[in-house]
């Protein structure tokens, strides 16, 4: 009986949070290009030597990824759909693979 009362007491608190779920998800999905794998992202970070480090996750495993912008080239993802490239010049990159195109986010520490 007490358990039922506790659940009933928490319901008004949980319902508004659940109502936010789709709105938050819809907002987050706007950063992913149409046709992109769910959760595919790429990031750029400045290395201690002044060069830049580009990495991405959530791509199809074993696929070719083309990056362009400050530097350009092609790299393969590992079986988990990740890639990692260091020693690049510049911090602006666009990553493409098949029908996925993403603008990479600069990560500041």
C-alpha positions in Angstrom: 0.0 0.0 0.0 2.8 2.4 0.9 4.6 1.6 -2.4 1.5 2.5 -4.4 1.2 5.8 -2.6 4.9 6.6 -3.3 4.5 5.9 -7.0 1.3 8.0 -7.1 3.1 10.9 -5.3 6.0 10.8 -7.8 3.8 10.6 -10.9 3.3 14.4 -11.2 7.1 14.9 -11.0 8.0 12.3 -13.6 5.3 13.1 -16.2 6.7 16.6 -17.0 10.2 15.1 -17.5 8.8 12.4 -19.8 7.0 15.1 -21.8 10.3 16.8 -22.4 11.9 13.7 -23.9 10.6 14.0 -27.4 11.3 17.7 -27.6 14.9 17.3 -26.4 15.4 14.4 -28.8 14.0 16.4 -31.7 16.3 19.3 -30.8 19.4 17.0 -30.6 18.6 15.3 -33.9 18.7 18.7 -35.8 22.5 18.6 -35.5 22.7 15.3 -37.4 22.4 15.5 -41.2 19.6 13.7 -42.9 20.6 10.1 -43.7 23.2 10.1 -41.0 23.6 7.1 -38.7 21.9 7.8 -35.4 24.5 9.3 -33.1 27.2 9.9 -35.8 29.3 12.8 -34.7 32.7 14.3 -35.4 34.8 16.6 -33.3 38.0 18.7 -33.6 40.4 19.5 -30.8 43.6 21.5 -30.7 46.7 19.4 -29.7 49.4 20.7 -27.5 51.8 21.2 -30.5 49.3 23.6 -32.2 48.0 21.1 -34.7 44.5 19.7 -34.7 43.0 16.3 -33.9 39.9 15.1 -35.8 37.8 12.1 -34.7 34.4 10.7 -35.2 32.1 8.0 -33.9 28.8 6.3 -34.9 29.7 5.7 -38.6 29.2 2.4 -40.4 32.1 0.1 -39.4 34.8 -0.4 -42.1 33.5 2.5 -44.3 35.6 5.2 -45.9 35.3 8.7 -44.5 36.3 11.8 -46.4 37.2 14.9 -44.5 37.6 18.3 -46.0 38.1 21.9 -44.8 41.4 23.1 -43.3 43.0 19.8 -44.5 41.5 17.0 -46.6 41.9 13.3 -47.0 40.2 9.9 -46.6 40.4 7.5 -43.7 38.7 4.2 -42.9 36.6 3.6 -39.8 37.3 0.7 -37.5 34.8 -2.1 -37.0 33.1 0.0 -34.3 32.5 2.9 -36.7 35.2 5.2 -35.3 38.0 7.2 -36.9 40.9 9.3 -35.5 43.3 11.6 -37.2 46.0 13.8 -35.6 48.5 16.4 -36.8 46.0 18.4 -39.0 46.2 22.1 -39.8 43.1 24.1 -39.1 40.0 23.4 -37.1 37.1 23.5 -39.6 36.1 20.2 -41.1 33.2 18.5 -42.9 33.1 14.7 -42.9 31.3 12.7 -45.6 30.6 9.0 -46.0 28.0 7.6 -48.4 25.0 9.8 -47.8 26.2 11.2 -44.5 27.6 14.7 -44.3 28.5 16.3 -40.9 30.1 19.6 -39.9 32.5 18.8 -37.1 32.3 20.5 -33.7 35.3 22.2 -32.2 35.9 20.9 -28.6 37.5 23.4 -26.2 39.3 22.3 -23.0 
